[in-house]
Each structure stands twice: as structure tokens, then as C-alpha cells.
């Protein structure tokens, strides 16, 4: 038994009976899970201080910052990983990933991406690659949006700059 857990399984005279130890460990693991982002679309979201999976920060029209701005391009390739899950490759032109500037004012041509599976936000993405864990069997829609550092969705002519792809998870 690991040393850090020894105290939980000593006799009642020492600290906690084994039954209470199991309850205590269960509560610790449940509490720690509350602060993690869901890893698949089928996982339920726990109450968090600021959960982004159920709302949007709105659109930010690129021409509102520069009337002559052109929209960045966004492409994506999703390839089944040899071990498990999927590898998502995000390709952009006219857009730079800037994790160091997160939560700052929007700057044209930079920010991060959001990945959604079946309409549920899975994570923020700060670079060209993302590993998507194994999903439940069946067809799923993967959507990537380009977002400003202030989390608003970049838009051009009223349309969010986004791309979608269907994938099928086998059993």
C-alpha cells in the first residue's frame, strides 16, 4: 500500500476506519473532478466557476477592428490515432495562436481555437494539434472555431470563422 494512504487504513484507534477511508477517498476524487474540463462530448459537465460549454462569448466581426481586414482561413484534418482517439490538425492562414495573450483584449489575427464535439465545448486549443480522446461509438460532429484572446468568436460578414467535420467512432 502506498505510504500516503497508510493513515487511512489504520485501526479506528489511530485515525479512520477502513469504511470511512473509502468514503473519504471517493469524496476527494469527486471534488478533484469538478475542476476538470470534460474530455468527451458524452461526459456531463460539473458545476464550475465559469463553464464555457453551455454559452458563447459572442461574435467579433474582424472588420470592426480594421475595415480592410481579410478573414483568416481555417482548415482541419482529423485522423484516427493508432493507439486511441483522434488527432486533430488545425491549419490557419492569417491567424496566429497566442496562448500568452489569453483573457486580454482582442487583437486582429490572433487568439486561440475552441473544439466542440456534438455541440459541446471540449477544450480551448492553443496550437495546431489536439488529441481528441476516444468517443462513444457512432457518428460525431467535430467543430473548430477561431476565437479572440477575449474568447469572442472571430466572424466575417456575420458568420463565425469555423469548420466542421463528421467522424465515426467504431466500437
C-alpha positions, 0 to 999 in steps of 0.5 A: 500500500502506498505510504500516503494512504497508510493513515487511512487504513489504520485501526479506528484507534489511530485515525479512520476506519477502513469504511470511512477511508473509502468514503473519504477517498471517493469524496476527494476524487469527486471534488478533484473532478469538478475542476476538470474540463470534460474530455468527451462530448458524452461526459456531463459537465460539473458545476464550475466557476465559469463553464464555457460549454453551455454559452458563447462569448459572442461574435467579433466581426474582424472588420470592426477592428480594421475595415480592410481586414481579410478573414483568416482561413481555417482548415482541419484534418482529423485522423484516427490515432493508432493507439486511441482517439483522434488527432486533430490538425488545425491549419490557419492562414492569417491567424496566429495562436497566442496562448500568452495573450489569453483573457486580454483584449482582442487583437486582429489575427490572433487568439486561440481555437475552441473544439466542440464535439456534438455541440459541446465545448471540449477544450480551448486549443492553443496550437495546431494539434489536439488529441481528441480522446476516444468517443462513444461509438457512432457518428460525431460532429467535430467543430473548430472555431477561431476565437479572440484572446477575449474568447469572442468568436472571430466572424466575417460578414456575420458568420463565425470563422469555423469548420466542421467535420463528421467522424465515426467512432467504431466500437 
